[in-house]
């Protein structure tokens, strides 16, 4: 028998553990509100990450083409390509290719369908000479412009290509 007979055994039972249905519903509602606030910021972060990644890949292709021109002592071209497996220049900038003087593919790449690339290069081609200089007109504003139609803030990256093969990147808003 229990030392205190006036206390019912029902009150001495172990307390229940866990959440009630009401507490669980409140927690889920709070989580849904926080997720709806965070989702647009997360989407914009993904857009910015894609832009940065593709900008770096294009700059790498420019530097690769310049390095190969010097190393091989021949003209090397970076240009737009018609398809992902193209072996010649032409088409839109959805795909690009680096070719040597014999039109052998040295490197190629493609853009995600969510990004657009345009250029002010003559015939969408950047040619590096064996000296490492390119055929860009001095003091011209030859550029590759990468942009995302979605996202907020700086959704455009402009890669300016200099005569000696250097690049400069600027960020801006909007996607033309």
C-alpha positions as CSV (number, residue, x, y, z in Angstrom):
1,X,0.0,0.0,0.0
2,X,1.1,3.5,-0.7
3,X,2.4,5.6,2.2
4,X,-0.2,8.4,1.5
5,X,-3.5,6.7,0.8
6,X,-5.3,9.9,0.0
7,X,-3.3,10.4,-3.2
8,X,-4.9,8.5,-6.0
9,X,-2.7,6.1,-8.0
10,X,-3.8,7.8,-11.1
11,X,-1.9,10.9,-10.2
12,X,1.2,8.9,-9.4
13,X,1.5,7.4,-12.8
14,X,4.3,8.6,-15.1
15,X,3.6,11.8,-16.9
16,X,3.0,11.4,-20.7
17,X,5.8,12.3,-23.0
18,X,5.8,14.0,-26.4
19,X,3.8,16.7,-28.1
20,X,0.1,17.1,-28.3
21,X,-1.5,17.5,-31.7
22,X,-2.0,21.2,-31.2
23,X,1.7,21.8,-30.3
24,X,2.7,19.9,-33.4
25,X,0.4,21.9,-35.7
26,X,1.7,25.2,-34.3
27,X,5.3,24.0,-34.8
28,X,4.6,23.0,-38.4
29,X,2.8,26.4,-39.1
30,X,5.8,28.3,-37.8
31,X,8.2,26.2,-39.9
32,X,6.0,26.8,-43.0
33,X,6.1,30.6,-42.4
34,X,9.9,30.6,-42.0
35,X,10.3,28.5,-45.2
36,X,8.1,30.8,-47.2
37,X,10.3,33.8,-46.1
38,X,13.6,32.0,-46.8
39,X,12.6,30.5,-50.2
40,X,13.1,33.7,-52.4
41,X,16.4,34.5,-50.8
42,X,17.6,30.9,-51.4
43,X,16.5,31.1,-55.1
44,X,18.4,34.3,-55.5
45,X,21.5,32.8,-53.9
46,X,21.3,29.9,-56.4
47,X,21.1,32.3,-59.3
48,X,24.1,34.3,-58.0
49,X,26.1,31.1,-57.5
50,X,25.3,29.9,-61.1
51,X,26.4,33.3,-62.5
52,X,29.6,33.2,-60.6
53,X,30.4,29.7,-61.6
54,X,29.8,30.2,-65.3
55,X,31.7,33.6,-65.2
56,X,34.7,31.8,-63.7
57,X,34.4,29.0,-66.3
58,X,34.4,31.5,-69.2
59,X,37.3,33.4,-67.8
60,X,39.1,30.1,-67.4
61,X,38.4,29.3,-71.1
62,X,39.8,32.7,-72.1
63,X,43.0,32.2,-70.1
64,X,43.3,28.6,-71.3
65,X,43.0,29.8,-75.0
66,X,45.7,32.4,-74.4
67,X,48.0,29.9,-72.6
68,X,47.6,27.3,-75.4
69,X,48.4,29.9,-78.1
70,X,51.7,30.7,-76.3
71,X,52.5,27.1,-75.6
72,X,51.7,25.8,-79.1
73,X,53.0,28.9,-80.8
74,X,49.9,29.1,-83.0
75,X,46.5,30.8,-83.2
76,X,43.9,29.6,-80.8
77,X,40.2,30.5,-81.0
78,X,37.5,30.7,-78.4
79,X,34.1,30.9,-80.1
80,X,30.4,30.1,-79.9
81,X,29.4,26.6,-81.1
82,X,26.2,25.3,-82.6
83,X,25.9,22.2,-80.3
84,X,27.6,20.8,-77.2
85,X,29.7,18.4,-79.3
86,X,30.5,20.9,-82.1
87,X,34.0,20.9,-83.7
88,X,33.6,24.3,-85.4
89,X,32.7,27.9,-84.6
90,X,29.2,29.1,-85.2
91,X,25.8,29.2,-83.5
92,X,24.7,30.9,-80.3
93,X,26.7,31.1,-77.1
94,X,24.7,28.4,-75.5
95,X,27.8,26.3,-76.2
96,X,31.4,27.4,-76.8
97,X,34.6,25.7,-78.0
98,X,38.3,26.4,-78.0
99,X,40.0,25.3,-81.3
100,X,43.6,25.2,-82.4
101,X,44.9,26.2,-85.9
102,X,44.0,22.7,-87.2
103,X,40.4,23.1,-85.8
104,X,41.1,20.4,-83.2
105,X,38.9,20.9,-80.1
106,X,41.0,21.7,-77.1
107,X,38.1,22.5,-74.7
108,X,34.4,23.0,-74.9
109,X,31.5,23.9,-72.6
110,X,27.8,24.7,-72.4
111,X,25.7,27.1,-70.4
112,X,22.8,26.0,-68.3
113,X,19.5,26.8,-70.0
114,X,18.7,29.3,-67.2
115,X,21.5,31.7,-68.3
116,X,22.1,33.7,-71.5
117,X,25.4,34.7,-73.0
118,X,26.0,37.3,-75.7
119,X,29.2,39.0,-77.0
120,X,30.4,42.0,-78.9
121,X,33.2,40.0,-80.4
122,X,33.6,40.0,-84.2
123,X,31.9,36.8,-85.5
124,X,31.5,35.6,-81.9
125,X,35.2,34.6,-82.0
126,X,38.2,35.6,-79.8
127,X,41.5,34.7,-81.4
128,X,44.8,34.6,-79.6
129,X,48.1,35.0,-81.5
130,X,51.2,33.0,-80.6
131,X,52.5,36.0,-78.7
132,X,49.5,35.8,-76.3
133,X,47.9,38.9,-77.6
134,X,44.4,38.7,-79.0
135,X,42.9,40.2,-82.1
136,X,40.6,42.5,-80.1
137,X,40.8,46.1,-81.3
138,X,42.7,48.2,-78.8
139,X,40.5,50.5,-76.7
140,X,37.4,48.6,-77.9
141,X,34.8,47.3,-75.5
142,X,34.8,43.7,-76.6
143,X,32.8,41.8,-74.0
144,X,31.1,38.6,-73.1
145,X,27.8,39.3,-71.2
146,X,26.3,36.6,-69.1
147,X,23.0,37.1,-67.5
148,X,20.1,35.4,-65.7
149,X,16.5,36.5,-66.5
150,X,15.5,35.3,-63.0
151,X,16.7,36.5,-59.6
152,X,17.0,39.9,-58.0
153,X,19.9,42.3,-57.7
154,X,23.1,41.9,-59.8
155,X,22.0,39.3,-62.4
156,X,24.4,40.3,-65.2
157,X,28.2,39.7,-65.4
158,X,30.1,41.6,-68.1
159,X,33.5,40.1,-68.9
160,X,35.7,42.7,-70.6
161,X,38.5,41.2,-72.7
162,X,41.7,43.2,-73.0
163,X,44.3,43.1,-75.7
164,X,46.8,41.2,-73.7
165,X,44.2,38.6,-72.7
166,X,43.4,40.0,-69.3
167,X,39.8,40.1,-68.2
168,X,37.7,42.4,-65.9
169,X,34.3,41.5,-64.6
170,X,31.6,43.9,-63.7
171,X,28.3,43.2,-62.1
172,X,25.0,45.0,-63.0
173,X,21.3,44.6,-62.6
174,X,18.9,43.5,-65.3
175,X,19.2,41.1,-68.2
176,X,18.8,42.5,-71.6
